[in-house]
């Protein structure tokens, strides 16, 4: 699989804009200012939900098998990062190795725990 750039990325962005903006009357991405500043317009956001029951199509078992096959194939490429994998890997590392907490922060936390 290739990253979603170029034509594929543009078409994916178009689908999202059509479903979440055009259908709901929300602002398109190019019309909305940042959510992270007070400057600019107040973007009208929209949401669209699509619910698909795999059991009604190929079946849950087939869906899960196909998903596992896709993910396993993607993970054969060392540069592929799936959502949540980094967080899970860091959490596992922290459980094994522990966390390093700066002494001033540790003292503050201990003080709060005794209060």
PyMOL commands that set and color helices and strands:
alter all, ss='L'
color gray80, all
select helices_A, chain A and resi 6-22+29-31+54-56+60-74+85-97+103-114
alter helices_A, ss='H'
color red, helices_A
deselect
rebuild
show_as cartoon
